[in-house]
Amino acid sequence: MPVVTLPDGSQRRFDSPVTVDEVAGGIGPGLRKAALAARVNGKLVDTSYVIAEDANLAIVTDKDADGLEVIRHSTAHLLAQAVKALFPAAQVTIGPVIEDGFYYDFAYQRPFTPEDLAAIEAKMTELAKADEKVTRRVMPRDAAVKFFRDMGEVYKAEIIASIPDKDEISLYGQGNWVDLCRGPHVPSTGKLKAFKLTKLAGAYWRGDSRNEMLQRIYGTAWADKKQLDAYLLRLEEAEKRDHRRIGKELDLFHLQEEAPGAVFWHPKGWTIFQTLIAYMRERQNAAGYEEVSAPELMDVSLWQQSGHLEKFGENMFLTRTPDERLYAIKPMNCPGHVQIFKHGLRSYRELPVRLSEFGKVHRYEPSGALHGLMRVRAFTMDDGHVFVTEEQITAESVAITKLILDIYRDFGFEDVTIKFADRPPKRVGSDEIWDRAEAALKSAAAAAGIQYTLNKGEGAFYGPKLEFVLRDAIGRDWQCGTLQVDLNMPERLGAYYIDAHSTKRTPVMLHRAIFGSLERFFAILLEHHAGKLPAWLSPTHAVVMSITDRHDEYVLRVAESLKNQGFRVETDLRNEKVGFKIREHTLKRVPYLLVAGDKEVAANLLSVRTRSGKDLGTMVPETFAERLRIELNSRGRVSVEG
């Protein structure tokens, strides 16, 4: 006789086992129709799930985050059903939910085409409208392996064969289609009303480049058409803001096959890159950091000792010299900073010791994972490592957190969320050390007044971390900065200081990055600002242009004066109409466009316009220079526009 307790505390008693669907129907026909799944004692289940004992029940609808995940999961299966209906020879593999959508990998003898994608989507719509009931059944593992082998689905059979034989194997069916899945799924395909297939890509079976290449179809699914249309609009806006497109339009950088995952910086892009470094150097110096530089190539024994070779070795580049000595190109800066800390005897009176480096690191990423500046193999980190006593963890962490959030505000990121990433499965150090490290970081977060969500199992292999996530202008989230508490690496690498009792003590190491990867942060900035970087970051602050060649001498003189004052200024003396010049430099996102014609030359003035099209009128060059100087020094909080 189960008693079902609802989220509002009310209870319903039943004379016999009852399904979630029946409970929802008893509450009201509207809820029954809206129900997609449920949580029974916290576990996400189908609406067909039978409640036989007392339980807590929460009905899941499309208003819930769980509901959206169930919709996307179910739409991935709808995709696979449509592909099998249109291309019976295709074999199915896996189809997980991802951020904003889903994908499914297929093995097929020829590449799918955009025309195939349109046909598959049309078939999915047809199957959804058929409102086929979704059913679940359970099989023993070996029977499930045989079931899929008999169907010719060798990939599915391989997946099931790798599952422990004691585990329950659940299959979901809709119409004549059956797939392996843990579930849950929507009650029927008619619940899937707003989806879109977005792109095709390649993917190795089980993510291993030694395996065969599969075809991956990506899609998105939402609760209703309004949400889908809003998402597609965001995608369209994201395409316009793509940093690769902007980088090409503004001649900032390029990538090429001979150096996969490495950047060729052009003069304007390198100017922005160096401006980022100069800004961070200024902020770090003011915060008490001392800048250092450690070698990029170090003997592999150091990386064995630190734990990187064991836990991170598959992502490291190794090289053997003619004398057979094995070196690693550094994937991280931390072991090098420990060596600098160790050089000479350290007293507790010196702590905290704050070291920073704009260190070039190299990490192997599969070629299929590379993506412009967002995912590269060679990049620069604004790394900082602070050596402290355990008693200093909280105060130093609070200071670091304040610095990180203040810096993000300077770049236009006001919406920042924080995640706490605890111990990962693959790690170094004892549970006791991890308990201390996690407790210390949580205590520091509390002292800093930080609210965070848990990112379970995503800590670094040597310590837990806080992850700082930026929300950009079109609502996308980017994880950038981190703060990590490390009680493992200093001890593994033999770092110590002398305490007040003349005893050797191992310091705690706080790992801290704010930009993270400068290349990736550069890309995020370009997309956040749609290429219209604040004037202080722009590679060119202003362009001075003439109307005719009579004004060239004046333009050159004004430009030279502005350059001598430290401004990044270009001239445009081409024999083109001034309207053409203004449009061209506006497309180049130059913040200020300065025009000189007969009236301006006669009165020693400049006609000043902004890239947004605002006419600021005329002013003498000295006035413009002073107002621009104030804007650059305030990092955009004050503008020439006033």
N, C-alpha and C positions, 0 to 999 in steps of 0.2 A: 504494500500500500504506500506508494511513494508520496512524499510531501515535497512540493516544488516551491522554493523560495525565490521570488523575483527581486530585481534590483532595488525596488522601493520598499522592500521588507515584507510585502504582503505574501501570503502563502496560499497554495492551492493543493488540495488533497485529491488523490485519485484511488479508485478501487483496484486498479491493475496497472501493469506497466503501460506507459504512454509515450508517444513520439513527441518530439519538439513541435512538429507541425500541428499536432492535436492540441497541445498546450496553447500555441499561438492562436488557433481557431477558437479555443474557449475564451481567450481574452477579447477577441474581436475579429471580424472578417477582414478588416483593413490591415491589421497586423499580420494575419495569416498570409495575405496576398503580398505584403512587403517583405516577409521573412526570407532571407537568403541563406542563413546558417544560424548558429547559436554558440554560446559558450556555456558548457555544463561543467560546473566546478572548475572553471577557468580554462577548460580544454575546448578548442574550436572544433565543432562537429557539424554534420549535415542536419537538415530539418527532419530527415527520416530516422535520426538517432533515437533509440529507445531508452527512456529513463525508467529504470526498474527499482531504484532505491532513492532515498531522500537526496535532493540535490539543489544547488544554487543554479539558476538559469537566467541568462541574458540573451534575448533574441537579437540577432544581428541583421540590420537592414542596410540599404545603400547609403544611409546617412553616417554609418560607422566606418572607421578606417579598416576594420576587419572585413566589412562588407565589400569595400573596394578591392581588397586583396583577393577575396573569393571570386569576384567578377572577373578579375584579370586572370586568375588561375584557370577559371572555367573557359575563358575566351581563348587561352592558349590551346586547350583541348579542342575547342571548336575549330581553330585553325588547323590542327592536325587532322581532324575528321574531314575538313574540306579538301585538304591536300590529298588524302587517301582516296577521296571520292573522284577527284579529277585526275590524279596521277597514281593509279593503283600500285605501280612498281616502286614508288618511293618508300623508303623505310624511315620509321620515326625513331627518335632517340630521346631527347629530354626537352622539356618546355617550362622553364621556371618563370616566376614573377620577378620583375626587376623594377627599378624606380620608374614610375609613370607608365608602366606597361608590362610587356612580356616578350619572350621570343620562343621559337621552337626550332630545333636543328633536325635536318633531314638529309638522308643519303639518297641521291638520285643521279642517273647516268648523265644528265646534261644540266647546265646551269639554268636556274629559274630566271625568267625575264620580267621586266616591268609589266608586260602584258599578262604574264602568268599571275603576277601579284594581283592585278585587277580582277582576274577571273576567280582567284581564290577568295578574295574579299566578297565578291558577288555570291559565291557559293556559301560562305559563312552567313551572309544575310539571309539567304534562303533557308539554311538549316535553323537559324535562330527563329525565323518566323514560323517554322514548323512546330515550334514549342515542344520538342521531344523531351520526355521525362528522363532525368538523369538518375541512374540506379547504381548501387554499390554492392559488391559481393567480395567474399574473402576466399583465398585459395592457399593451400600449402605451397611452400616455395618451389619444390621440385615440380609440382603439377603446373604452377604458373610458368616455369621455364619451358616445359613441354608445350603448354598452350601457345606461347608466343613463337616458339620455334616452328610449330606446325603452321602458324600463320605466315611464316617467312620473315618474322621480325627479329633478326639475329641480334640487333643492338639492344632491344628490350630484354631479350633472353639473357644477354651478357650482364646487363644491369642487375637483373633479379638473381642471377647465379652468384653475384658478389655479395648479396645480402645474407646475413647469418640465417641458418635454416630454421632457427626457433622463432624468427620474426614473422609477424602476420603480413601477408601480401594482399593488399586490397586493389581491386580493379573497379573502374568506373565505366559505365556504358551509357550511350545515348544513341538511339536508333540502332543501326547495325555496326556501330563503332565502339570498340572497347580499348581502354588504355590503362596502363599501370599508374597508380597514383595513391598517395596517402590521404588526399582530400583536405578539407571538404570542398564540395562543389555546390553550385546553385541547384535548386530543385528541378529546373527545366531550362532548356536552351532559350526559351522565350524571355528569360530574365536578362539576356544579353542584348542590349539595345543600342549601345553607342561604342563602336570600335572602329579602328582604322589601321591597316597595315602600312608601315612607314618606310621600311628599307630592307635591302638584302645585304648579306655579308657572308664571309667565309669563317669557319671555325673548325679547329681540329677536334676529333673525337676524344672526349675526356680531357680536353685542353692540352694534349701532348702533341708536340710538333712531329713526333715520330709516327703518329697515327694518321689515318686518312683524313682528308679535308671534307667537311660537311658543308651544307648550305644552311645559313641561319636566316630566318624570317623574323623581323621585329614588328611589333604592333603595340598599340595603346588601346586601353579600354577604360570607360568612365561610367558613372551611374546614369547619366542622361546626355542628350545631344548638346545641351547648353554647355556642360562641362567639357565635352569633347571639343566643341568649336573653340572654346576659350584656350584649351591646351594647344590646338593646332595653330591658333593665332600666336601663341607664345613661341611655338616652334618656328613659325615664319619670321618672327622678330629675332629669334636666336640666330637664324640663318643670316639675316642682315648684319647681325653683330659678330658673326664668326671671326675670331681673331686672325685666322689664316687669310680670309678675304680682306680684312682691314689692313693686315700687314703687307699684303701685295699692293693694295691701292695706295698706301702711304709710303711704300718702299722702305719697310722697316727691317725685314729679315727674309730669309728663305731657307728651305730644307731641300736636300737632294739625296738621291739613292746611294751615292758614294760615301755618305756619312749618316747612316740611318740613326735617327734619334738625337742628332746633334745640330746645332743652329749656326747658320751663317748670318752674323749680324751686319746689317748695312749701317752707314753713318747715322742716320736719324734714329734707327732702333737702338743703336749702341749709346747714343746720347741719352735716351730715356733710361736705358739699363743703368748707365753710370749715375744718372740723377737719383734713381732708386737707391743705389749703393751709398751715394753721398748723404742722402737723407737719413738712411738707417745708421750710417757711421756717426752722424751728428747726434742722433738720439741715444745710441749706445754709449758713446763717450760721455754724454751728460749723465747717463745712468750708472757710470762707474765701471764700464767694461774696458778691458785692454785688448786691442786687436792683435791677433797672432796669425801665423800661417804655418801649416804643417805639410810635410811632403805628400804628394799624390800617390807615390809608389813606395810601398813598404813591404818588408819581408812577410811572407804568409804566416810565419810563426806568431807574429803579433796578433793576427786575426784569429788564429787558433786559440790563443790565450784569452782574448776578449769574448769569445763565443760566437763571433760573427761567421766564421767559416762553417761551423756546424749548423747554425740556425738560419744563416742568410746566404750560404755559399752558392746556391744555384743562381743567385742574382749578382754575383761578383765576377769581374773580369780578372783572370789570372794570366801571368806571362812568365815564361822561363828564360833566363839569360843564358848566354853561351857557356858560362861556368856552371850551369845546371842549378842555379839558385832560383827558387820560386817566389815571385812577388805577386802582390795584389794591388790593383788600382783601387784607391779607397772608395767605398760606397757610402761612407759616413765619416764625419770629422772627429767623433768622440775619442777613439783611441789615441789619435795624435795629440789631442788636448790633454789627455791624462799624462802623456809623456812630458809635455811642457810643464804641467803642474809638478811632476816628480823631479824635475831637474833642479836640484838644490833642496835644502832642508826647509820645510814649511812649519811655521808656528801657528797655533790656534789664533794668535793675535792678528794674523794676516787674513783670516777667513771673514767674510766670503771672498773668494778669489773668482773674479768674473772674467772669463775669456770669450772672445768673439772672433769669428772668421767668416769671410766670404769665400767659402771653400768649394772648389770644383770637385764634384763627385761623379762617379760612373756606376750605373746599375743596369744589369741586363734586363730588358723588357722584351717579350716576344714581339716580332715585327707587327703582328696583327693588333697589338695593344697600343702601338705608337699613335699619337694624335696631336699633330701640330706642336705647340709649346706646352700643351696640357700634360702630355705623357711622353717623356724623352728618356734617352739613356745617359746623356751628359748634361748636368745642370749645376747651378750654383746655389748653395744654401747660405742663408744668413744665420749661421749656427752660433749658438751661445751655450757655454757650459759653466755652471756656477758651482764651485766646490764649497760646501757648507758643513757645519756640525748639524746633528739632528735637531738641536734646539733652534737652529736658524732657519729650518725649512719653511715654517709658516710665514715669517716676516719676509723672507726673500721671495716666496711664491706669491704673496700679496703684491709685492712691488712689481714682479714680472707681469702678473695679470693686469695690473693698472697700466703698465707700459704698453702691453699688447693692445688693449682696448682703445687707448688714446691714439695709438698709431693708426689703427683701422679707421678711426673717425677722420683723421687727416686725409685719408684716401676716399672718403665719401661712403664708408660702410658703417651705418648706425645700427643696423639690425644684425646682431651677433648672438648666436646661441652656442652653448658649451655642452660637450659630452664628456662623460667620465668613462675611459676605456680601462677595464681591469685585466687581470692576468690572462694571457693567451694559452692555448694548449701547448704550443711549442715555445718553451722559455728556459732561461737559466735561473739558478737560485732555488733555495728551499721555500716551502710554503710559509715558514715562519718569517723569512725575510720579506716575502710578498705581503704578508699580513701587515707588517710594520710599514712598508712603503705605501700600501693602499690607505691605511689609516692616516698616515702623515699627509697624504695628498688630499684626502677628504677633509681633514682638519684645516688645512690651508685654504681649501675652497670655501669652507664655512666662514673662516676669518675674513676672506675677501668678499663675502656676501654673494657668492656665485650660486645660481640655480643651475643645475645640470640634469641631463638625462643619461641613463646608463647605456654605453655601447659595449655590451658584454663580450669578453674574450678578445678585444681588439687592442689591448695594450702592446707596447713594444716588448721584444723578447726579454728585455732586461729590467722593465719597470712599467708601472701604470702611468697613464697620462690623461691630461685634460686636452680635448680637441676643440679648437675655436672655429666655428662654422659661420661664414659670411653669407648673407642673403643679398643677391645683386638686384639691379634695377628691374629685372623682369621676373623676379621671384625664385631664381635658382639658388641652391645652396652649394657653397664651396668650402671644404675643410682645408684650412691653411695652417694656422699656428698651432703649436703644441707646447705643453709643459709636462715634463716627465720627471718622476722621482726615481732615482737609480741607486739601490743599495748593493748592486751586484758588481758592476764593471770596475769601480775603483779598487775593490778588493781583489778581483781576478787579475788586475794589471799592477797590483802592488803599490797603489798610491796610499800615502799616509801623511799625517801631520803630528806634531808633538803637542800634547795637551798641557794644561796648567800644572799637571803632576809629573811632567817629563816622560809621559807614556805615549807610545805610538798609537794613534787612532786612525781608522779608515774614514775618510770624508764621505759625505753623501754628495752625489753628483746630480745636479738639476740640468736636464737637457732642455733647451728652449730655442724654438724657431718662431719667427713672426711672419715673414713672407712665406717661409717654407722653401719652396723652390722659387727663385727669382723669375725663372722662365715662365713657370705656371702663373705666378702672381701677375706678371706682365700681361699674359693672355687674359686673365680675369679682369684686369683693369681695362684693357681694350674693349672687352665685351660689355662690361658694366657701364662704361661711358660711351659706348658705340663709337669709339675712336676719338671722341671729342674730349681729350684729356684736359684736366685743369691746366691753366696757363703755365704754372710752375713746373709741370711734368712734360709739357709739349716740347717736341724737338725744336720747333720754331715758335718763338713768342709772337713775332709779328713779321709781316711782309710790307715793305715800302715800295709803292708802285707809281710810275709816272703815267701821265695821260698822253704826252707826246715827248719826243726827244729833247724839246726845249727845257724839260724839267729834270733831265737825267742828272745833271751836275748837282742840283739841290738834293735829289733823292739819295745819291751816293754819299753826299756830305752828312745828311741826317742819319743814314744807316750806319755810317762809320762811327758817328758820335754815340749811337745807341749800343753798338758792339763794344766800344771802348768802355762803356758803363757795365758791361757784363751780360747784356741781353743777347738772346739768340735771334738774330735778325737776318732776313734775306731781302734782296731787291728784285724787282721785276721791271726791266727796261724794254721789254719786247714791243715790237711795233704791232700791238693788238689793241682792240678797243678795251677801255677800262672795265666795262661791264663783263667782258669775257674773262679778264684777269681776276676780277672779284669772284666770279662763279668758280673758276678753277681752284683758287686758293681756299674758297669755302669748302669745296669738295675734299681738299687736302686737310681740312679741320684745323687750319691755322687760327689761333684765337683772335688776333687783331689784324685788320687790313687797313693800311695807312696809304692814303692817296694824296698826291701832290699835282695840282694843276696851276694855271696862271695865277688865280687868286691866292692860293696857298703859298706859292713861291714869293709873290709880292709882299705878303704880310708875315712871312716866316711862320706858317701854320701847317698843320696836317689835318686832313679830313679823316676821321677815325670811325671805322665800322667794326662790328663783331661778326664772328662766323655765323651767329644766329640771325644776322640780317639787321640788327639794331644799329641805327645811325646815331653816333654819340656827338655829332657836330664837329666843329674844328677846335683845335687847341695847339698851343705852341709845343714843339718837341720836348721842351724841358718839363712841361706839365704832364704830358703823356708818360714820360720816363719816370717821373716821381710817382704817379698813380700806379704804373705797372710795377715799380719796385715794391710798393706797399703790398700789392696783390701777391707778388711772388714770395715776399717775406712772411705773409700771413697764410701762405699755402691755400689761397683761394677763398679764405673766409671774408676777405674784402676784395672787390673787383674794381677794375677801371670803370665799369658801368656805374659804380657807386652803390 
